[in-house]
Amino acid sequence: MELGNLEVYKLSIILSEKIWKIYLNLSNDLKYNIGAQMIRTVDSIGANIAEGYGRFHYKDSVKFYYNARGSLWESKHWIYLTYKRDIINKEKYENINGDLEILGKKLNGFIKSIKERSSDE
């Protein structure tokens, strides 16, 4: 299977693009503060999935998938702050937060399946 075919990876890319569109509409002041942090954390989700996918041993892979999950939760924090600070509206917040929830559940399922496959070997 190719990395680009992994559902969790594809969802992480979609989220990165949504956050990027928000970033592009921020004032310069916000871009270099909250915007840059949002980009780093959401892009880290996909980057950690990719790095985990490229690892040889499952224990190594799972470590990076856990890092992706941590970045997902950090992304939830930053998107919530953008909403609370009136940078994005409620509809946009709920849309992105909903995507983060879905990705979180799928990522947990993906990690569980990797761990189960590794225990069968």
ZADO-1210 file (C-alpha; in nm, 4 decimals, padded with zeros to 6 digits):
<atoms>
<atom x="00.0000" y="00.0000" z="00.0000" code="MET" pos="1"/>
<atom x="00.1158" y="00.3503" z="-00.0835" code="GLU" pos="2"/>
<atom x="00.1287" y="00.6254" z="00.1769" code="LEU" pos="3"/>
<atom x="-00.1086" y="00.8359" z="-00.0331" code="GLY" pos="4"/>
<atom x="-00.3704" y="00.5608" z="-00.0112" code="ASN" pos="5"/>
<atom x="-00.3838" y="00.5631" z="00.3698" code="LEU" pos="6"/>
<atom x="-00.7114" y="00.7211" z="00.4770" code="GLU" pos="7"/>
<atom x="-00.5557" y="00.8832" z="00.7850" code="VAL" pos="8"/>
<atom x="-00.2866" y="01.0403" z="00.5688" code="TYR" pos="9"/>
<atom x="-00.5387" y="01.1690" z="00.3134" code="LYS" pos="10"/>
<atom x="-00.7517" y="01.3210" z="00.5902" code="LEU" pos="11"/>
<atom x="-00.4456" y="01.4908" z="00.7401" code="SER" pos="12"/>
<atom x="-00.3690" y="01.6521" z="00.4030" code="ILE" pos="13"/>
<atom x="-00.7276" y="01.7791" z="00.3704" code="ILE" pos="14"/>
<atom x="-00.7006" y="01.9339" z="00.7171" code="LEU" pos="15"/>
<atom x="-00.3665" y="02.0932" z="00.6327" code="SER" pos="16"/>
<atom x="-00.5218" y="02.2544" z="00.3267" code="GLU" pos="17"/>
<atom x="-00.8169" y="02.3897" z="00.5277" code="LYS" pos="18"/>
<atom x="-00.5830" y="02.5439" z="00.7848" code="ILE" pos="19"/>
<atom x="-00.3640" y="02.6833" z="00.5059" code="TRP" pos="20"/>
<atom x="-00.6662" y="02.8677" z="00.3618" code="LYS" pos="21"/>
<atom x="-00.7327" y="03.0214" z="00.7027" code="ILE" pos="22"/>
<atom x="-00.3655" y="03.1168" z="00.7320" code="TYR" pos="23"/>
<atom x="-00.3669" y="03.2940" z="00.3953" code="LEU" pos="24"/>
<atom x="-00.6513" y="03.5200" z="00.5101" code="ASN" pos="25"/>
<atom x="-00.4847" y="03.6238" z="00.8356" code="LEU" pos="26"/>
<atom x="-00.3253" y="03.9630" z="00.8876" code="SER" pos="27"/>
<atom x="00.0542" y="03.9591" z="00.8883" code="ASN" pos="28"/>
<atom x="00.0563" y="04.0030" z="01.2637" code="ASP" pos="29"/>
<atom x="-00.1608" y="03.6939" z="01.3163" code="LEU" pos="30"/>
<atom x="00.0235" y="03.4922" z="01.0489" code="LYS" pos="31"/>
<atom x="00.3480" y="03.5093" z="01.2422" code="TYR" pos="32"/>
<atom x="00.1895" y="03.4273" z="01.5742" code="ASN" pos="33"/>
<atom x="-00.1084" y="03.1953" z="01.5939" code="ILE" pos="34"/>
<atom x="-00.1110" y="03.1214" z="01.2193" code="GLY" pos="35"/>
<atom x="00.2399" y="02.9797" z="01.2020" code="ALA" pos="36"/>
<atom x="00.1750" y="02.7645" z="01.5065" code="GLN" pos="37"/>
<atom x="-00.1477" y="02.6274" z="01.3562" code="MET" pos="38"/>
<atom x="00.0341" y="02.5375" z="01.0337" code="ILE" pos="39"/>
<atom x="00.3180" y="02.3646" z="01.2190" code="ARG" pos="40"/>
<atom x="00.0887" y="02.1530" z="01.4340" code="THR" pos="41"/>
<atom x="-00.1572" y="02.0472" z="01.1649" code="VAL" pos="42"/>
<atom x="00.1219" y="01.9716" z="00.9149" code="ASP" pos="43"/>
<atom x="00.2931" y="01.7675" z="01.1848" code="SER" pos="44"/>
<atom x="-00.0009" y="01.5250" z="01.1863" code="ILE" pos="45"/>
<atom x="00.0625" y="01.4168" z="00.8272" code="GLY" pos="46"/>
<atom x="00.4398" y="01.4380" z="00.8636" code="ALA" pos="47"/>
<atom x="00.4353" y="01.1978" z="01.1591" code="ASN" pos="48"/>
<atom x="00.2021" y="00.9584" z="00.9774" code="ILE" pos="49"/>
<atom x="00.4410" y="00.9647" z="00.6803" code="ALA" pos="50"/>
<atom x="00.7465" y="00.9098" z="00.8981" code="GLU" pos="51"/>
<atom x="00.5792" y="00.6259" z="01.0849" code="GLY" pos="52"/>
<atom x="00.4763" y="00.4679" z="00.7560" code="TYR" pos="53"/>
<atom x="00.8373" y="00.4763" z="00.6396" code="GLY" pos="54"/>
<atom x="00.9739" y="00.2989" z="00.9469" code="ARG" pos="55"/>
<atom x="01.0656" y="-00.0672" z="00.9244" code="PHE" pos="56"/>
<atom x="00.9603" y="-00.1930" z="01.2652" code="HIS" pos="57"/>
<atom x="00.6015" y="-00.1581" z="01.3886" code="TYR" pos="58"/>
<atom x="00.7084" y="-00.0275" z="01.7309" code="LYS" pos="59"/>
<atom x="00.8957" y="00.2521" z="01.5586" code="ASP" pos="60"/>
<atom x="00.5944" y="00.3232" z="01.3374" code="SER" pos="61"/>
<atom x="00.3485" y="00.3333" z="01.6254" code="VAL" pos="62"/>
<atom x="00.5642" y="00.5864" z="01.8098" code="LYS" pos="63"/>
<atom x="00.5224" y="00.8295" z="01.5197" code="PHE" pos="64"/>
<atom x="00.1502" y="00.7581" z="01.4938" code="TYR" pos="65"/>
<atom x="00.1223" y="00.8500" z="01.8629" code="TYR" pos="66"/>
<atom x="00.3118" y="01.1721" z="01.7850" code="ASN" pos="67"/>
<atom x="00.0575" y="01.2400" z="01.5088" code="ALA" pos="68"/>
<atom x="-00.2207" y="01.1959" z="01.7630" code="ARG" pos="69"/>
<atom x="-00.0498" y="01.4442" z="01.9950" code="GLY" pos="70"/>
<atom x="-00.0204" y="01.6949" z="01.7110" code="SER" pos="71"/>
<atom x="-00.3874" y="01.6419" z="01.6351" code="LEU" pos="72"/>
<atom x="-00.4786" y="01.7416" z="01.9908" code="TRP" pos="73"/>
<atom x="-00.2501" y="02.0423" z="01.9734" code="GLU" pos="74"/>
<atom x="-00.4229" y="02.1407" z="01.6480" code="SER" pos="75"/>
<atom x="-00.7575" y="02.1178" z="01.8273" code="LYS" pos="76"/>
<atom x="-00.6217" y="02.3647" z="02.0830" code="HIS" pos="77"/>
<atom x="-00.5065" y="02.6168" z="01.8228" code="TRP" pos="78"/>
<atom x="-00.8241" y="02.6010" z="01.6153" code="ILE" pos="79"/>
<atom x="-01.0280" y="02.6498" z="01.9334" code="TYR" pos="80"/>
<atom x="-00.8223" y="02.9581" z="02.0206" code="LEU" pos="81"/>
<atom x="-00.8773" y="03.1053" z="01.6740" code="THR" pos="82"/>
<atom x="-01.2498" y="03.0638" z="01.7283" code="TYR" pos="83"/>
<atom x="-01.2483" y="03.2057" z="02.0837" code="LYS" pos="84"/>
<atom x="-01.0470" y="03.5057" z="01.9626" code="ARG" pos="85"/>
<atom x="-01.2952" y="03.5709" z="01.6797" code="ASP" pos="86"/>
<atom x="-01.0434" y="03.4919" z="01.4080" code="ILE" pos="87"/>
<atom x="-01.2727" y="03.2288" z="01.2551" code="ILE" pos="88"/>
<atom x="-01.6486" y="03.1945" z="01.2824" code="ASN" pos="89"/>
<atom x="-01.8415" y="02.9182" z="01.4569" code="LYS" pos="90"/>
<atom x="-01.9260" y="02.7375" z="01.1317" code="GLU" pos="91"/>
<atom x="-01.5615" y="02.7152" z="01.0251" code="LYS" pos="92"/>
<atom x="-01.4571" y="02.6091" z="01.3748" code="TYR" pos="93"/>
<atom x="-01.7193" y="02.3338" z="01.3882" code="GLU" pos="94"/>
<atom x="-01.6250" y="02.2115" z="01.0408" code="ASN" pos="95"/>
<atom x="-01.2541" y="02.1851" z="01.1177" code="ILE" pos="96"/>
<atom x="-01.3049" y="02.0532" z="01.4690" code="ASN" pos="97"/>
<atom x="-01.5388" y="01.7887" z="01.3251" code="GLY" pos="98"/>
<atom x="-01.2688" y="01.6872" z="01.0776" code="ASP" pos="99"/>
<atom x="-01.0185" y="01.6655" z="01.3627" code="LEU" pos="100"/>
<atom x="-01.2593" y="01.4444" z="01.5587" code="GLU" pos="101"/>
<atom x="-01.3039" y="01.2097" z="01.2622" code="ILE" pos="102"/>
<atom x="-00.9305" y="01.1934" z="01.1979" code="LEU" pos="103"/>
<atom x="-00.8654" y="01.1269" z="01.5676" code="GLY" pos="104"/>
<atom x="-01.1017" y="00.8301" z="01.5698" code="LYS" pos="105"/>
<atom x="-00.9605" y="00.6916" z="01.2470" code="LYS" pos="106"/>
<atom x="-00.6043" y="00.7413" z="01.3699" code="LEU" pos="107"/>
<atom x="-00.6849" y="00.5537" z="01.6917" code="ASN" pos="108"/>
<atom x="-00.8316" y="00.2699" z="01.4854" code="GLY" pos="109"/>
<atom x="-00.5272" y="00.2708" z="01.2585" code="PHE" pos="110"/>
<atom x="-00.2893" y="00.2519" z="01.5561" code="ILE" pos="111"/>
<atom x="-00.4937" y="-00.0311" z="01.7060" code="LYS" pos="112"/>
<atom x="-00.4839" y="-00.2272" z="01.3788" code="SER" pos="113"/>
<atom x="-00.1053" y="-00.1843" z="01.3506" code="ILE" pos="114"/>
<atom x="-00.0583" y="-00.3059" z="01.7077" code="LYS" pos="115"/>
<atom x="-00.2892" y="-00.6048" z="01.6494" code="GLU" pos="116"/>
<atom x="-00.1076" y="-00.7020" z="01.3290" code="ARG" pos="117"/>
<atom x="00.2256" y="-00.6792" z="01.5063" code="SER" pos="118"/>
<atom x="00.1098" y="-00.9081" z="01.7866" code="SER" pos="119"/>
<atom x="00.0062" y="-01.1692" z="01.5285" code="ASP" pos="120"/>
<atom x="00.3617" y="-01.1887" z="01.3929" code="GLU" pos="121"/>
</atoms>
